[in-house]
């Protein structure tokens, strides 16, 4: 076979393999629905449960990096501590071995029929669940079909003298094998692909066991790079979680290199004793390595957390998603006290919406991604509290309420809805700014100055509404109504000014659309602020 054909088969096979893993993982995630975050949220009470949760989520996502990034998001959101995330990251390392075991099953002869089943489920059934399952089948089949092509493209390597010499060097110097494994995994950004390639090389006889295992350990180090890249420019919590991943895998590789010769001998014995095929031998070696690494390092989770905290100092930006004041016991004991707690939680929700609006303002001004990410997290937190507080208030309404409690209950129900809508509008502003950045829409300095002025007035109005709610202050509530009238007037003025700028050619047409939509969203936030104030005053 010509070199060109071999290269086409190898790179084409690698591409289909990577697509298969990604497509299967996406399908599994759709089948699981939104339960992945719930699994990590509920089942990480201690490091052992964190490990189990990490394994389950990684099997569903088919990527340890995806699990690590999900864990980082939950640490940021206050759903999970750094220590809990370490357990999840350890579990992700065990979960990622499942792909290697699947490859070891040697069902590649059935790759095309599996793809056909997936295609049938995707294209010929109108049921969404069936389509998602079809996606899993299609990705699963594509994974094996890509492996077949890769294997055929790699077959002639065993006859190349230069490759034979490299294999001997890796056998004699395990560090070289670790380096090669690390570099390849960083190149393809997937440890599953790197290990799949290694399984094919070992199956073709191009590598012996003493050369293959160090490459396997290098693959484990290489997979941490993706998490490191994801954490660059992210929060301190994200950087700490990524560093934890690196330290965990580095320590594991160092420990196994100390006993590399006994480990190779053990795997050779297991291969013979259990009659393992080449692919399954690598899968078992990978599984034993990661499982043992977790068992050794799990007792030192607190030490690992302390090390990364010292190496990356600073205060974390933690947004507390969970409700802090909604005790269900109080509903049956005292409706008044329960309503008081609901009010505290509503004020906390309002505070989060204020902070989110401030982050949106900073993103419009600086275009720095960290402000957008924070704003999205604030919006998530607001949505979560909206559900929790509303459920709590509905349960309180089943009790007999005094007229004062009934007024407060009605006011809180309306206020929670308005605060949630503020969150939606600040998210709209972020999306408009992202559109502006992506499409290189330039806004004039005069337009930016107008936006700053309106942002300041809107934030001030929302602040005043929250203060009026906290203190049940009628005077403050009436001043909110007056401020909202200023916002309405400003919106009309800014639209006229921007039309003049467009006519004079000082602003682009696309900038005019973004500007008008931003101003409209700020005006709507003013409307929701006045709704809160009017609920306090007692007006319709």
MOFEN-V969890 format. One record per backbone hydrogen bond with DSSP energy under -1.0 kcal/mol. CO is the residue of the C=O (numbers start at 1). NH is the residue of the N-H. If there is no record, write none. Layout:
CO:NH
CO:NH
//
This chain:
2:6
3:7
4:8
5:9
6:10
7:11
8:12
9:13
10:14
11:15
12:16
13:17
14:18
15:19
16:20
17:21
18:22
19:23
20:24
21:25
22:26
23:27
24:28
25:29
26:30
27:31
28:32
29:33
35:39
36:40
37:41
38:42
39:43
46:50
47:51
48:52
49:53
50:54
51:55
52:56
53:57
54:58
55:59
56:60
57:61
58:62
63:67
64:68
65:69
66:70
67:71
68:72
69:73
70:74
71:75
72:76
73:77
74:79
74:80
75:78
76:319
77:321
81:85
82:86
83:87
84:88
85:89
86:90
87:91
88:92
89:93
90:94
91:95
92:96
94:97
95:98
97:101
98:102
99:103
100:104
102:105
103:106
107:110
108:111
110:114
111:115
112:116
113:117
114:118
115:119
116:120
117:121
118:122
119:123
120:124
127:131
128:132
129:133
130:134
131:135
132:136
133:137
134:138
135:139
136:140
137:141
138:142
139:143
140:144
141:145
142:146
143:147
144:148
145:149
146:150
147:151
148:152
149:153
150:154
151:155
154:157
155:158
156:159
157:160
160:164
161:165
162:166
163:167
164:168
165:169
166:170
167:171
168:172
169:173
173:176
173:177
174:178
175:179
176:180
177:181
178:182
179:183
180:184
181:185
182:186
183:187
184:188
185:189
190:194
191:195
192:196
193:197
194:198
195:199
196:200
197:201
198:202
199:203
200:204
201:206
208:212
209:213
212:216
213:217
214:218
215:219
216:220
217:221
218:222
219:223
221:224
222:225
224:228
225:229
226:230
227:231
231:234
235:239
236:240
237:241
238:242
239:243
240:244
241:245
242:246
243:247
244:248
245:249
246:250
247:251
248:252
249:253
250:254
251:255
252:256
253:257
254:258
257:260
259:263
260:264
261:265
262:266
263:267
264:268
265:269
266:270
267:271
268:272
269:273
270:274
271:276
277:281
278:282
279:283
280:284
281:285
282:286
283:287
284:288
285:289
286:290
287:291
288:292
289:293
290:294
291:295
292:296
293:297
294:298
297:300
298:301
300:304
301:305
302:306
303:307
304:308
305:309
306:310
307:311
308:312
316:318
319:321
325:327
327:330
329:333
330:334
334:338
335:339
336:340
337:341
338:342
339:343
340:344
341:345
342:346
343:347
344:348
345:349
346:350
347:351
348:352
349:353
350:354
351:355
352:356
353:357
354:358
355:359
356:360
357:361
358:362
359:363
360:364
361:365
362:366
363:367
368:371
369:373
370:374
371:375
372:376
373:377
374:378
375:379
376:380
377:381
378:382
379:383
380:384
381:385
382:386
383:387
384:388
385:389
386:390
387:391
388:392
389:393
390:394
391:395
392:396
393:397
396:399
402:406
403:407
404:408
405:409
406:410
407:411
408:412
409:413
410:414
411:415
412:416
413:417
414:418
415:419
416:420
417:421
418:422
419:423
420:424
421:425
422:426
423:427
424:428
425:429
426:430
427:431
428:432
429:433
430:434
431:435
432:436
433:437
434:438
435:439
436:441
437:440
444:448
445:449
446:450
447:451
448:452
449:453
450:454
451:455
452:456
453:457
454:458
455:459
456:460
457:461
458:462
459:463
460:464
461:465
462:466
463:467
464:468
465:469
466:470
467:471
468:473
473:477
474:478
475:479
476:480
477:481
478:482
479:483
480:484
481:485
482:486
483:487
484:488
485:489
486:490
487:491
488:492
489:493
490:494
491:495
492:496
493:497
494:498
495:499
496:500
497:501
498:502
499:503
500:504
501:506
502:505
508:512
509:513
510:514
511:515
512:516
513:517
514:518
515:519
516:520
517:521
518:522
519:523
520:524
521:525
522:526
523:527
524:528
525:529
526:530
527:531
528:532
529:533
530:534
531:535
532:536
533:537
534:538
534:539
//
